[in-house]
Amino acid sequence: MQDGLVLDLFSECRYVSQDGEAVHYLEIHIVFYLVAFAVSLIVSLFLIPILIKVANKYRVYDEPGDRKIHPKSISYLGGFGIYFAVVLGLFAARLLDSTIHFDPSFFFILFGMTIIFLNGLGDDLFGYSANQKFFVQFAICFAFIDSKGVIQLYLQELIDSYILSRIILSFALVTIINSINLLDGIDGLAASMGIFITIVFAVLNVLQGNDSLAILALSLLGALVGFLYYNFNPAKIFMGDSGALLTGFVIALLTISTPYKGFVISINHSKIQVINIILAAISFPVFDVIRLFFQRLIAGASPFSGDRNHLHHILVDSGVTVVKSVLVILGIAIAQVLIVVCLPFETWHGVLFVLIVGYLVILRVISVVVSSLIISK
């Protein structure tokens, strides 16, 4: 058997060598994981109503019109609540357990989160151009890529150039960030998808015993759960670009930080590569934003221009309710992860191919169903 981490779900985590000997046990700080989640959840539940009142007082609203489907003015300050909930959840866990190690790179992550949050907030308040937002996002993502990280493990297998692979990965991270941002088109969708994806990362990192990443995932999870209480249809507040870009940034960081070569989980004696689960978790929003990018280019429009061709807009415009649209998309994302978990895939290349084909099939099925709904009206 190849050297690697083998995790038995609901059991102990252990490192297994070639001869099968367990050589290292990973301590799981369950209490402190729960603290991170609970603190961020409570902070989010406490701050969001205050932000709604502040928005009502100073009329800081997202107004109806154009591609927007909400019938009345709604605050877009939810990103404030998400940001402070995540940060306080992180530090609460750290203060309660001095054995949790936050190295300087972790504070660099906090710095990156802050810059991304402020970039989104500036766009909410002042309306930045797509180029301005892209430049900041690309610069932050480029700075966060470690030469010892995921590039060496995956991209450099395909591209024999560190600089080129670093640039490509930076574009990939920006794509992940904006895939979450562009889900924020109907009530509860971005938060619901963020919750699901974050649960996946939280489970993987808890099982691995990776304290910093597990706490980061659980802090975001608590913040999003608290926010969703006020954002589910009919929404009382939106997360805005500040919250959506922050959520996307954390998910992008977790994406490149969580997978390791040889790291697998064991379910019913089946070994599943963690990278395969991660690809399945993030695939739907990423594929949707890539589809729209090329669809707009083919149509001669700017790839950064807005339209109502997102899958959630197509569903709502065909007469499917907002809540049902959210549940359909969330169900697709969950099904993709379950398929990867249940079927034996040897490589991430194979998983990626299956996910792409699955997305195209789902898109075609939904297009046929939507057409029938429109004809029946």
ZAMARGU-4260 file (C-alpha; in steps of 0.2 Angstrom, whole numbers, plus 5000, padded with zeros to 4 digits):
<rodrens>
0) 5000/5000/5000 | 5006/5018/4996 | 5012/5028/5011 | 4998/5040/5016 | 4985/5046/5028
5) 4971/5034/5030 | 4955/5040/5040 | 4942/5029/5046 | 4926/5039/5047 | 4919/5040/5065
10) 4935/5032/5071 | 4953/5036/5074 | 4964/5044/5062 | 4981/5036/5059 | 4996/5037/5047
15) 4999/5021/5039 | 5016/5016/5032 | 5019/5003/5018 | 5019/4988/5030 | 5002/4994/5038
20) 5009/4999/5054 | 5001/5014/5063 | 5015/5026/5067 | 5006/5041/5072 | 4989/5046/5080
25) 4981/5063/5077 | 4973/5072/5091 | 4957/5079/5087 | 4952/5095/5097 | 4933/5092/5096
30) 4929/5104/5110 | 4938/5118/5102 | 4931/5115/5085 | 4914/5117/5092 | 4919/5133/5101
35) 4924/5140/5084 | 4908/5135/5076 | 4897/5141/5091 | 4906/5158/5093 | 4904/5162/5075
40) 4886/5156/5074 | 4881/5167/5090 | 4891/5182/5083 | 4882/5181/5066 | 4865/5179/5074
45) 4868/5194/5085 | 4876/5205/5072 | 4865/5202/5057 | 4849/5210/5065 | 4859/5225/5070
50) 4866/5227/5052 | 4848/5226/5046 | 4843/5241/5058 | 4858/5251/5053 | 4854/5248/5034
55) 4836/5254/5037 | 4842/5269/5047 | 4854/5275/5034 | 4845/5267/5019 | 4860/5256/5013
60) 4850/5246/5001 | 4851/5235/4986 | 4837/5242/4976 | 4826/5231/4964 | 4828/5232/4946
65) 4836/5225/4930 | 4842/5207/4934 | 4837/5208/4952 | 4821/5198/4957 | 4818/5205/4975
70) 4803/5216/4975 | 4809/5229/4988 | 4825/5237/4995 | 4836/5225/5005 | 4852/5228/5015
75) 4868/5221/5008 | 4878/5223/5023 | 4878/5205/5028 | 4896/5203/5024 | 4900/5213/5040
80) 4892/5200/5050 | 4900/5185/5041 | 4918/5193/5042 | 4917/5197/5061 | 4909/5181/5065
85) 4923/5171/5056 | 4937/5181/5064 | 4930/5180/5081 | 4927/5162/5079 | 4945/5159/5074
90) 4952/5169/5089 | 4940/5161/5102 | 4946/5144/5098 | 4964/5150/5099 | 4962/5159/5115
95) 4954/5144/5123 | 4967/5131/5118 | 4985/5137/5117 | 4990/5120/5109 | 4982/5125/5093
100) 4996/5132/5082 | 4993/5148/5072 | 5009/5152/5063 | 5013/5168/5054 | 5005/5162/5038
105) 4989/5160/5047 | 4989/5179/5051 | 4993/5182/5033 | 4977/5172/5029 | 4968/5184/5041
110) 4976/5199/5031 | 4970/5191/5015 | 4952/5189/5021 | 4952/5207/5027 | 4958/5214/5010
115) 4945/5203/5000 | 4932/5208/5012 | 4936/5227/5010 | 4937/5225/4991 | 4920/5218/4991
120) 4913/5231/5003 | 4920/5244/4992 | 4911/5237/4977 | 4895/5236/4987 | 4896/5254/4992
125) 4905/5263/4977 | 4903/5251/4963 | 4921/5245/4957 | 4924/5239/4940 | 4926/5221/4936
130) 4945/5224/4932 | 4948/5233/4948 | 4940/5218/4958 | 4949/5205/4947 | 4966/5214/4950
135) 4965/5213/4969 | 4958/5195/4969 | 4972/5189/4958 | 4986/5198/4968 | 4980/5191/4984
140) 4978/5173/4977 | 4995/5174/4969 | 5003/5180/4985 | 4995/5165/4995 | 5002/5151/4984
145) 5016/5142/4993 | 5030/5135/4983 | 5028/5119/4994 | 5010/5118/4992 | 4997/5111/4979
150) 5007/5117/4964 | 5021/5104/4967 | 5009/5091/4971 | 4997/5093/4956 | 5000/5106/4943
155) 5018/5103/4941 | 5014/5085/4936 | 5006/5093/4920 | 5016/5109/4918 | 5035/5110/4920
160) 5035/5128/4925 | 5033/5135/4943 | 5029/5152/4937 | 5016/5147/4924 | 5008/5134/4936
165) 5007/5148/4949 | 4998/5160/4937 | 4986/5146/4932 | 4982/5141/4950 | 4979/5160/4954
170) 4967/5161/4940 | 4959/5145/4947 | 4957/5152/4964 | 4949/5168/4957 | 4937/5157/4948
175) 4932/5148/4964 | 4930/5165/4973 | 4919/5172/4959 | 4909/5156/4957 | 4903/5158/4975
180) 4900/5177/4972 | 4889/5173/4957 | 4878/5161/4966 | 4872/5176/4976 | 4858/5179/4964
185) 4843/5172/4973 | 4839/5171/4992 | 4849/5159/5002 | 4858/5150/4987 | 4876/5157/4990
190) 4874/5154/5009 | 4867/5136/5007 | 4880/5131/4995 | 4894/5139/5006 | 4887/5129/5020
195) 4888/5113/5011 | 4905/5115/5004 | 4912/5121/5021 | 4905/5106/5029 | 4914/5095/5017
200) 4931/5104/5021 | 4927/5104/5040 | 4925/5085/5040 | 4940/5082/5030 | 4951/5093/5040
205) 4944/5087/5057 | 4947/5069/5051 | 4965/5074/5046 | 4968/5083/5063 | 4973/5099/5054
210) 4968/5111/5068 | 4970/5128/5059 | 4960/5123/5043 | 4947/5114/5053 | 4944/5129/5064
215) 4944/5141/5048 | 4931/5130/5040 | 4920/5128/5056 | 4921/5147/5059 | 4915/5151/5041
220) 4902/5137/5043 | 4895/5145/5059 | 4895/5162/5051 | 4885/5156/5036 | 4872/5146/5046
225) 4868/5162/5057 | 4867/5173/5041 | 4856/5160/5032 | 4843/5162/5045 | 4840/5180/5039
230) 4844/5177/5021 | 4833/5162/5017 | 4818/5167/5006 | 4811/5180/5009 | 4828/5187/5013
235) 4829/5201/5026 | 4847/5205/5021 | 4860/5200/5007 | 4878/5196/5010 | 4884/5208/4996
240) 4900/5206/4987 | 4909/5208/5004 | 4902/5192/5011 | 4901/5182/4995 | 4919/5186/4990
245) 4925/5182/5008 | 4916/5166/5008 | 4923/5162/4991 | 4941/5166/4996 | 4940/5155/5012
250) 4934/5141/5001 | 4947/5144/4988 | 4960/5143/5002 | 4953/5127/5009 | 4953/5120/4992
255) 4972/5122/4989 | 4977/5118/5007 | 4967/5103/5011 | 4972/5090/4999 | 4988/5080/5000
260) 4996/5066/4990 | 4992/5049/4997 | 4979/5057/5008 | 4963/5046/5008 | 4948/5042/5018
265) 4942/5024/5021 | 4924/5020/5020 | 4918/5002/5020 | 4936/4997/5016 | 4935/5008/5000
270) 4949/5021/4999 | 4944/5038/4992 | 4956/5052/4987 | 4952/5068/4996 | 4956/5078/4981
275) 4941/5069/4972 | 4929/5074/4986 | 4935/5092/4985 | 4933/5093/4966 | 4915/5086/4968
280) 4911/5098/4982 | 4916/5114/4972 | 4912/5108/4954 | 4895/5114/4952 | 4897/5133/4955
285) 4914/5133/4946 | 4907/5124/4930 | 4893/5136/4930 | 4904/5151/4930 | 4915/5144/4917
290) 4900/5140/4906 | 4894/5158/4907 | 4912/5165/4904 | 4913/5156/4887 | 4895/5158/4883
295) 4896/5177/4884 | 4912/5177/4874 | 4904/5167/4860 | 4889/5179/4860 | 4902/5194/4858
300) 4898/5201/4876 | 4910/5204/4890 | 4913/5189/4900 | 4911/5200/4916 | 4894/5207/4910
305) 4879/5202/4920 | 4864/5192/4913 | 4851/5180/4918 | 4859/5164/4911 | 4865/5157/4928
310) 4856/5140/4931 | 4847/5148/4946 | 4840/5162/4936 | 4835/5150/4922 | 4825/5139/4935
315) 4817/5155/4943 | 4812/5162/4927 | 4804/5146/4921 | 4792/5147/4936 | 4801/5137/4949
320) 4801/5145/4966 | 4816/5152/4974 | 4816/5139/4988 | 4814/5125/4976 | 4828/5132/4965
325) 4840/5132/4980 | 4835/5115/4985 | 4838/5108/4967 | 4855/5116/4965 | 4860/5110/4983
330) 4854/5093/4979 | 4864/5092/4963 | 4880/5097/4973 | 4876/5084/4987 | 4873/5071/4974
335) 4890/5074/4965 | 4899/5072/4981 | 4890/5056/4985 | 4893/5049/4968 | 4912/5052/4970
340) 4911/5044/4988 | 4902/5028/4982 | 4911/5025/4966 | 4929/5019/4965 | 4939/5032/4956
345) 4958/5029/4954 | 4963/5047/4949 | 4957/5065/4950 | 4958/5066/4931 | 4944/5053/4930
350) 4934/5061/4943 | 4935/5078/4934 | 4930/5070/4918 | 4914/5062/4926 | 4910/5078/4935
355) 4911/5088/4918 | 4900/5075/4909 | 4888/5075/4924 | 4886/5094/4924 | 4882/5094/4905
360) 4869/5081/4907 | 4861/5090/4921 | 4861/5106/4912 | 4853/5097/4897 | 4840/5089/4908
365) 4836/5105/4916 | 4835/5114/4899 | 4822/5101/4893 | 4812/5103/4909 | 4812/5122/4909
370) 4807/5122/4891 | 4792/5111/4895 | 4787/5122/4909 | 4787/5137/4898 | 4777/5129/4885
375) 4764/5123/4897 | 4761/5141/4904
</rodrens>
